[in-house]
Amino acid sequence: IDTIKKEFKSDWKGCTLTEIYYAGDDCTKDHKDWADRNNADEVIVLLSSFDVDSSGGDGSLNPNSTYNDWKWILVRTNGGQWQHVDHGY
């Protein structure tokens, strides 16, 4: 979760993270292929909610909106640092 919070704070200008949590074992199993594609041992899926201000963030998001159930996919190898490899719906 800290990995995403740090990235969100530095890279998601105009957006406010309001919630982030573990998506659950079933969702994570559905994304096991992400670990394989990234030569990693483990994958974790987080879900979040965030608000977008009038700027629309980087321009790819809807201004003045809220995004819910936004997925963050992270992988790691040998218990190392989690790496963010994808996000979205």
PyMOL commands that set and color helices and strands:
alter all, ss='L'
color gray80, all
select helices_A, chain A and resi 2-11+25-30+32-37
alter helices_A, ss='H'
color red, helices_A
select strands_A, chain A and resi 15-22+42-52+65-76+83-88
alter strands_A, ss='S'
color yellow, strands_A
deselect
rebuild
show_as cartoon
